[in-house]
Amino acid sequence: MKKIACHTLYLPSGIRLSGVVMELDADGYLSGWHPLVAEEPFVEWRSGVCVVLPFGDCPERHMPGLGAYLDRLPPMKLGEAYVVWYADGMAADEEKNFTGAFFEKWG
C-alpha cells in the first residue's frame, strides 16, 4: 500500500476535500482516504490538487470542462476501481479551474 497526501482532492460527483491522505493498493487504485490531522510515517506529500476518476478515464479527455464532468459523475461506489491523478501546475485554492494543468497518474 502507498500513502499520498495532498492539499485538495476532488472526488467523482465534484466533492472537494482538503488535507487528505489517500491510500492506494498494490495495483495503484484508490482504496481509501482519511483527513490529514498530523504528520504520518511513510506518506508522500504532493502540494496542490488531485483528482479521482474511474479506471480507464483520463483528465485530458475532458479538458477544459473537467470540473463540470466531475460534477456529473455519480458518487463513488465500493468495489469499483478509481485512479488518482495529480494536477501539476494548479494551485490548491483554484476552484475546479483545471485549464493548463498537466496531469500525472499515481500508482
C-alpha positions as CSV (number, residue, x, y, z in Angstrom):
1,M,0.0,0.0,0.0
2,K,1.1,3.5,-0.8
3,K,0.0,6.7,1.0
4,I,-0.1,10.1,-0.6
5,A,-1.2,13.4,0.9
6,C,-2.4,16.4,-0.9
7,H,-3.9,19.8,-0.2
8,T,-7.1,19.3,-2.2
9,L,-8.8,16.2,-3.5
10,Y,-11.7,16.2,-6.0
11,L,-13.9,13.1,-6.0
12,P,-16.4,12.0,-8.6
13,S,-19.6,14.0,-8.1
14,G,-17.5,17.1,-7.6
15,I,-17.0,16.8,-3.9
16,R,-13.9,18.7,-2.7
17,L,-11.9,17.5,0.3
18,S,-9.0,19.4,1.9
19,G,-6.0,18.0,3.7
20,V,-6.3,14.3,2.7
21,V,-4.2,11.2,2.9
22,M,-5.1,8.8,0.2
23,E,-4.3,5.0,0.3
24,L,-3.5,3.2,-3.0
25,D,-3.4,-0.5,-3.2
26,A,-0.6,-2.6,-4.9
27,D,-2.2,-2.0,-8.3
28,G,-2.4,1.8,-7.9
29,Y,-6.1,2.0,-7.3
30,L,-7.6,4.2,-4.6
31,S,-8.6,2.0,-1.6
32,G,-9.4,4.7,0.9
33,W,-8.7,8.1,2.3
34,H,-8.7,10.0,5.7
35,P,-8.1,13.5,6.9
36,L,-4.6,14.6,7.5
37,V,-4.6,15.6,11.1
38,A,-0.9,15.1,12.0
39,E,2.3,14.0,10.3
40,E,2.3,10.3,9.4
41,P,5.2,8.0,8.6
42,F,5.6,6.7,5.0
43,V,3.3,9.3,3.4
44,E,4.4,11.0,0.2
45,W,3.4,14.7,0.2
46,R,2.3,16.4,-3.0
47,S,1.3,20.0,-2.6
48,G,-1.6,21.0,-4.8
49,V,-4.6,19.2,-6.3
50,C,-5.5,15.6,-7.0
51,V,-8.5,14.3,-8.9
52,V,-10.1,10.8,-8.6
53,L,-11.5,9.3,-11.8
54,P,-13.0,5.9,-12.7
55,F,-10.5,3.4,-14.0
56,G,-9.9,3.8,-17.8
57,D,-10.8,7.5,-17.8
58,C,-8.2,10.3,-18.1
59,P,-8.5,14.1,-17.3
60,E,-7.2,15.2,-20.7
61,R,-10.3,13.7,-22.4
62,H,-12.5,16.3,-20.6
63,M,-10.3,19.4,-20.7
64,P,-11.2,22.2,-20.2
65,G,-14.5,21.1,-18.8
66,L,-13.2,18.6,-16.2
67,G,-14.9,20.5,-13.3
68,A,-18.3,20.1,-15.0
69,Y,-17.5,16.5,-15.8
70,L,-16.7,15.7,-12.2
71,D,-20.0,17.3,-11.1
72,R,-21.9,14.9,-13.4
73,L,-20.2,11.7,-12.3
74,P,-22.1,9.6,-9.8
75,P,-20.8,9.2,-6.3
76,M,-18.0,6.6,-5.8
77,K,-19.1,3.0,-5.2
78,L,-17.4,0.4,-3.1
79,G,-15.8,-2.3,-5.2
80,E,-15.2,-0.2,-8.3
81,A,-11.7,0.9,-9.4
82,Y,-10.7,4.5,-9.2
83,V,-7.4,6.1,-10.2
84,V,-5.8,9.2,-8.6
85,W,-4.4,11.9,-10.9
86,Y,-2.1,14.8,-9.8
87,A,-2.9,18.2,-11.4
88,D,0.6,19.7,-11.7
89,G,0.6,23.4,-12.2
90,M,-2.7,24.0,-10.4
91,A,-2.8,25.9,-7.1
92,A,-4.8,24.2,-4.3
93,D,-7.0,27.3,-3.9
94,E,-8.2,27.3,-7.5
95,E,-11.9,26.2,-7.7
96,K,-12.1,23.5,-10.4
97,N,-10.0,25.6,-12.8
98,F,-8.1,22.8,-14.5
99,T,-7.2,24.7,-17.6
100,G,-3.5,24.5,-18.2
101,A,-2.9,21.7,-15.7
102,F,-0.7,18.8,-16.6
103,F,-1.9,15.5,-15.2
104,E,0.2,12.7,-13.8
105,K,-1.3,9.3,-12.9
106,W,-0.4,8.0,-9.5
107,G,0.0,4.4,-8.6
